[in-house]
Amino acid sequence: MTTAIETKHDLKENILYNLKHGQQNAIKKVELAQRCEVHERALRLVIRELIDDGHPICGSPQAPYGYYIADSPEEIKAELELLRGYGKELFRRYSTLKKIKASFILQHPGQMPLGI
């Protein structure tokens, strides 16, 4: 009987085997998930772990779309810029919702405030 750790290790190896080097060889998430016989959400989580493990896996939101292993410092730099943009957008939404929450509390006195 295999353990969850062996299964996850095998999945990581399978993902790394199916990923190609360079953005020009990016593979779409749907195709990669099918090749690895895993749900797309699980694929994303394992790819996050692989990145945390030190693998330079990038994702391209423009053609060719998909995941790939960075081949150069320029590809990593492009991924960092993309992630920075995502982070800025998330922080902007966070700030806006925080303002809405404060406004809501002022307009609805006596209601229990959200615990954010």
N, C-alpha and C positions, 0 to 999 in steps of 0.2 A: 504494500500500500504506500502511495506517495503522500508526502506531507504537503501542507500549504506552502511551506518555504521552498521545497523542491519544485513545486508547480510554479510558483512565482519566479524562481530562478530560471526555470525552463522558458517561461513566457518572456522574461527579459532577454534571454539569449535568442529566442525566436524573433523578437522585435528587432534586435540589433542585426540579426542575419538579414532580415527583409528590408531594412533601411538602406538607402544608397547614399553615396557621398556626393555632395554638391547640390545646390539649389536646383540646377537644371534637371536633376534626377529625383526631385521630390515625389513622394507617393501620397496620394489622398488618404485621409483618415479612414474612410469607408473601405477602401481596398486593403489597407494595412490591417485593419481589424478582421476582415474576411480571411486574409492570408494567415493571420495568427490565431484565427478561430476564437476571438474574444469580442465582447461588447465594446462599442466605441468609448463609452465612459471609462471602463476598466483600462482600455488602451491609454487614454489620456492620463490616468492616474499612474500607470506604470511608467509611461514616458517621463512624467514629472520625477518619479523616483530615479530613473536612469540619468536624468539631468543632474539631480542631487548627488548621484554617484560619480559625477564628473564627465559624463558623455556629452559632447557638444551637439546635442540634438536641437534643431531649429524647426520652426514652422513658417511656411510661406503663405500669406493671405492673398498673394497675387500669382498669376500663372508663371511657372507651373506650381499649382497649389499643393500643399501637403507638408509632410515631415521629411526631413533629410538630416544627414550628419554633415556638419559644417566642414568645409574643405580648406578654409582660409580665414585669416583674421578679419578680412572684409565681410565675409558672411556672418561671422560672430558679431561684428560691429553693427551690421544691418539688423540683426535680431535684437541686439541691445536697444537700438533706437526704437524699434517696434514695441518692445516691452515698456520702454519709458513712456511712449505715447499712450499705451493701455493704462499704465499706472496713473498718468496725469488725468486721464478721463475718469478713472475710478475715483480718484480723490476729488475731482470736480463734482461728481454725482454725490459722493459722501457729504461734501460741504453743503451742497444744495439741500439735501434731505435733512441735514442737521438744522439748517435755517427754517425749513418747513416745520420741523418738529417744534422748535422754539415758538414759532408763530402760532402753531396749533394750540400749544399749551396756554398762550396768552389769550387766545380767542375762546377757549373752552375751560374756564376756571372750574375747579372742583373735580374735573376728570383725572383719573390716574395717569400721570405722564408715562410715556414709553421709557423703558430702562436702558436707553442707549447713551 
